[in-house]
Amino acid sequence: MSIDRSLKIKGALKRHRNVLTRAERIEKLIEEERWSEEDSLLGLPKVAHRKSHAGRKEKAAAEKEAATEVVAGEEAEAPVAEEKQD
């Protein structure tokens, strides 16, 4: 019997999982302040655990702006260097 592809790679199980363990669900509930020590461990409320894609567009836009500023800065410095040679 062969080994599944996801198990061959070290750290393959660290990727996003849709199902949380009970301990992970309790941690999320504590973060959201929806859990108290008196609550039962059975019948936990649902916890939304979604993979977030938020911020990717903003990060890409910031990188483009930074690259544009660097290019613009080099263009601004180039004429100054040419003027000094004259």
C-alpha positions as CSV (number, residue, x, y, z in Angstrom):
1,M,0.0,0.0,0.0
2,S,1.4,3.4,-0.9
3,I,1.6,6.5,1.3
4,D,-0.6,9.5,0.6
5,R,1.0,12.4,-1.1
6,S,0.2,14.8,1.7
7,L,2.0,12.6,4.2
8,K,5.2,12.3,2.2
9,I,6.2,15.9,2.6
10,K,7.4,17.1,6.0
11,G,5.1,19.7,7.4
12,A,2.3,18.9,5.0
13,L,-0.2,18.7,7.8
14,K,0.6,22.3,8.9
15,R,-1.5,23.7,6.1
16,H,-5.0,25.1,6.6
17,R,-7.5,22.6,8.0
18,N,-11.3,23.2,8.0
19,V,-11.9,21.0,11.1
20,L,-10.5,22.1,14.5
21,T,-9.8,19.9,17.5
22,R,-11.7,20.4,20.7
23,A,-8.7,22.2,22.2
24,E,-8.3,24.5,19.2
25,R,-12.0,25.3,19.3
26,I,-11.8,26.2,23.0
27,E,-8.8,28.4,22.3
28,K,-10.7,30.3,19.6
29,L,-13.7,30.7,22.0
30,I,-11.4,32.1,24.7
31,E,-10.0,34.6,22.2
32,E,-13.5,35.6,21.2
33,E,-14.5,35.8,24.9
34,R,-17.3,33.3,24.4
35,W,-16.0,30.6,26.8
36,S,-16.0,30.4,30.5
37,E,-14.6,27.7,32.8
38,E,-18.1,26.7,33.9
39,D,-19.2,25.8,30.4
40,S,-19.4,22.1,29.4
41,L,-16.8,20.6,27.1
42,L,-19.6,18.8,25.3
43,G,-21.8,20.6,22.8
44,L,-19.4,23.5,22.0
45,P,-20.7,26.2,19.8
46,K,-19.5,26.4,16.2
47,V,-16.4,28.3,15.6
48,A,-15.7,30.0,12.3
49,H,-12.2,29.1,11.1
50,R,-11.7,30.4,7.6
51,K,-8.5,30.8,5.6
52,S,-8.0,34.5,5.2
53,H,-7.0,36.1,1.9
54,A,-7.5,39.6,3.3
55,G,-4.5,41.9,2.9
56,R,-3.0,40.2,-0.2
57,K,-4.2,43.0,-2.5
58,E,-3.1,45.7,-0.1
59,K,0.3,44.1,0.3
60,A,0.8,43.7,-3.4
61,A,-0.2,47.3,-3.9
62,A,2.2,48.5,-1.3
63,E,5.0,46.5,-2.9
64,K,4.2,48.1,-6.3
65,E,4.3,51.5,-4.7
66,A,7.6,50.9,-3.1
67,A,9.1,49.6,-6.3
68,T,7.7,52.7,-8.1
69,E,9.2,55.0,-5.5
70,V,12.6,53.3,-5.9
71,V,12.5,53.6,-9.7
72,A,11.4,57.2,-9.4
73,G,14.1,57.9,-6.9
74,E,16.8,56.5,-9.2
75,E,15.5,58.6,-12.1
76,A,15.6,61.7,-9.9
77,E,19.1,61.0,-8.8
78,A,20.4,60.2,-12.4
79,P,20.0,63.8,-13.7
80,V,21.7,65.2,-10.6
81,A,24.7,62.9,-11.2
82,E,24.9,64.0,-14.9
83,E,24.8,67.7,-13.9
84,K,27.7,67.2,-11.5
85,Q,29.8,65.8,-14.3
86,D,29.4,68.9,-16.4
